[in-house]
Amino acid sequence: MSQFITKDKRTHYCGSLTSVDDGKEVILMGWAHRRRDHGGVIFVDLRDREGIVQIVFNPEAGETVHGEAHKIRSEYVLAVKGKVRKRPEGMDNPALATGQVEVVISELEILNESKTPPFSFDDEEISENIRLKYRYLDLRRPAIQQNLFLRSRLASATRHYFEDNGFIEVETPFLTKSTPEGARDYLVPSRVSKGMFYALPQSPQIFKQLLMVSGFDRYFQIVKCFRDEDLRADRQPEFTQIDVEMSFITEEDIMKMMEGLMATIFRACMGRELSLPLPRLTYADAISRYGKDNPDVRFGMEIVDLTAIVKDSGFKLFAEVAASGGLIKAIKAENAASLSRKDLDGLKDFVAIYGAKGLAWAKVNATDWTSPIFKFLQPAEVSAIGQTMDAKEGDVIFFVADTAKVVHDSLGNLRINLAKKLNLIDPEALAFTWITEFPLMEYSETDKRFVSTHHPFTSPFIEDLPLMTTDPGKVRAKAYDLVLNGSEIGGGSIRIHRKDVQAQVFSALGLSDDEAKLKFGFLLDALEYGAPPHGGLAFGLDRLTMIMTKTESIRDVIAFPKTQKAACLLSDAPSKVSIEQLMELSLKIIV
């Protein structure tokens, strides 16, 4: 067996070889992806992070090399020297970027053997628990590696963009003070200060505002954040934000800067050009037209208000809901005649999840409707509905009558459900939308008080301040979210920098001066020392990467993610600790 590896260096990555390299002698290193023995000639697909290339062991290469090749098994680590040649005519493999060439091996060194992996790297149906337990093997799979390469390019493009625009990257603390008005904190006990706790930051919010008070003017950071909340496919207990804050600016300044960032990222990472400026919707319009504050606008099927048309209808439910102040709204699925009666009835169960007590539907025919409610409606009502909905033969109209929240929740989610059923969503589309003018606060039935929609430092519209004491729920916030393909990828706001405005907000939230001082004292103190007007935004880097790679789970774009129970199957975290460690921290476990 040759020992060339001790004196020579790798010359190429496996996936970088092309027909241009024909005739070159190369040294490659990687893993045996698969091995095939064709009656003396042995073929091995050699894999590294850049891709796969076929290497060939001929008996003429010598008994030593050929004999060693017989030992190769899946995931053995190899170093090889050989000559690149074009594959014989008709033997190209279009599935590989290197499919026009192969490498005829003259020297081989088996650097390490491998146990048989617990799953095949070509299998797309591997149990996620198995993948996460053996994550170091799962990360060898080309699809997962490509996700992380894109994530790396995204982070690099972000840093270059902000540096080119005068931002400074500043790290903020991970051990900080627990503050309310957000998700549940992860707490860290202090050994030095017995009985006291740090909290891991849910975001650098307070610290980035302090940096503005400090005069840094333009800050950014790619930062880990932590929230102890229920998980799902696009959420993790520890996640990464692209965090930004700017001084002496307006919402327009921030939105323009962030649009430039998105254009840079998608150009650098995907070769896609964005059309700027990006579209905008107010929060009220988004809810009214799409039923969601994160609307997917890759397709139409907008929600239409029919209340005025059917408020005096002979259909009793419509009339009763309208009389009680509710809404009757509808969506239209175009060319949906393929939906069977069973499909239509099944959708009633779907909207029931969102509180709807029923779902009326109507198939539009050339001269009339096929609908359980058709006989209760007057011809004039049918005609007016058809005109308002721009209904054509083959369309299906879906109606929900209830409170505004139930109507919008039901139809907003039904709209997405139908778009998937009817294949209305273009998977290649990039549909960005800014959502603006969120409510500053909303009433919590649990807490029996108003709570911040975003956080208590979000600036209200100054012209709405008189409503703070009379109708706080109608106060608009200088807040904005950026939505991509129906997912919120970032959000932020102009912050409160005046003490008097902050006091009004705290009062509307039911916080006394003493409570505010206890919870946010160091920020409130700082705001009294010449705080400039400022605002910012944070993007979810994990979620943005997930959309760009078209993956279904955020775990596929994070190197070492947690499960939906916030557990790491690879390291078995969280785990028990020794009694000595607990005693040092003055802690006692009560089960």
Secondary structure, 3 states (H helix, E strand, C coil): CCCHHHCCCCCCCHHHCCHHHCCCEEEEEEEEEEEEEECCEEEEEEEECCEEEEEEECHHHCHHHHHHHCCCCCCCEEEEEEEEEECCCCCCCCCCCCCCEEEEEEEEEEEECCCCCCCCCCCCCCCHHHHHHCHHHHCCCHHHHHHHHHHHHHHHHHHHHHHHCCCEECCCCCCECCCCCCCCCCEEECCCCCCCEEECCCCCHHHHHHHHHCCCCEEEEEEEEECCCCCECCECCEEEEEEEEEECCCHHHHHHHHHHHHHHHHHHHHCCCCCCCCCEEEHHHHHHHHCCCCCCCCCCCCCEECHHHHCCCCCHHHHHHHHCCCEEEEEEECCCCCCCHHHHHHHHHHHHCCCCCCCEEEEECCCCEECCCHHHCCHHHHHHHHHHHCCCCCCEEEEEEECHHHHHHHHHHHHHHHHHHCCCCCCCCCCEEEEECCECEEEECCCCEEEECCCCCECECHHHCCHHHHCHHHCEECEEEEEECCEEEEEEEEECCCHHHHHHHHHHCCCCHHHHHHHHHHHHHHHCCCCCCEEEEEEEHHHHHHHHHCCCCHHHHCCCCCCCCCCECCCCECCCCCHHHHHHCCCCCCC
